[in-house]
């Protein structure tokens, strides 16, 4: 996908959720995968709770684990 869904951006803004570009692209892909439709159309099939679950899932997946120094 070369551009991000307009409706996904609207939902994120309305809910006060700040995301990185990478997170937004992955949210679009996840919506498309779950609904089988382009993200602007697919988001219309989701409840707010389902959308938030997708956002949280993407954030967990993309979050880099914190590496703690090895103490010997």
C-alpha positions in Angstrom: 0.0 0.0 0.0 1.4 3.4 -0.9 -0.8 5.5 1.2 -2.6 5.2 4.5 -6.3 4.9 4.9 -8.1 8.2 5.6 -10.7 6.7 7.8 -8.0 4.9 9.9 -6.3 8.3 10.5 -9.7 9.8 11.4 -10.4 7.0 14.0 -6.9 7.3 15.5 -7.3 11.1 15.8 -10.8 10.8 17.2 -9.6 8.3 19.8 -6.6 10.4 20.7 -4.1 7.7 19.7 -0.7 8.7 18.4 1.1 6.2 16.2 4.2 5.9 14.1 3.9 5.7 10.3 5.0 2.0 10.6 2.2 1.3 13.1 -0.4 2.9 10.9 0.7 0.9 7.9 0.5 -2.3 9.9 -2.9 -1.3 11.3 -4.1 -0.9 7.7 -2.8 -4.3 6.7 -4.4 -5.9 9.8 -7.8 -4.4 9.0 -7.5 -5.6 5.4 -6.5 -9.1 6.5 -9.3 -9.4 9.1 -12.1 -8.0 6.9 -10.9 -9.0 3.4 -11.5 -5.4 2.2 -9.5 -2.3 1.6 -8.9 -0.7 5.0 -11.2 2.3 4.3 -14.1 -0.1 3.7 -13.0 -2.7 6.2 -12.9 -0.2 9.1 -16.7 0.3 8.6 -17.2 -3.3 9.6 -15.3 -3.0 12.9 -16.6 -1.9 16.3 -14.5 0.6 18.3 -13.4 -2.3 20.6 -12.3 -4.4 17.6 -10.3 -1.4 16.2 -8.6 -0.8 19.6 -7.8 -4.5 19.8 -6.1 -4.2 16.4 -4.1 -1.1 17.4 -3.0 -2.7 20.7 -2.0 -6.0 18.8 0.0 -4.0 16.3 1.8 -2.0 19.0 2.7 -5.2 20.9 4.0 -6.9 17.8 6.1 -3.9 16.7 7.4 -2.9 20.1 11.0 -3.8 20.4 11.9 -5.7 23.5 13.9 -3.9 26.1 17.4 -5.4 26.3 18.8 -5.4 29.8 22.5 -5.6 30.2 23.9 -9.0 31.2 25.3 -8.8 34.7 28.0 -11.3 35.3 
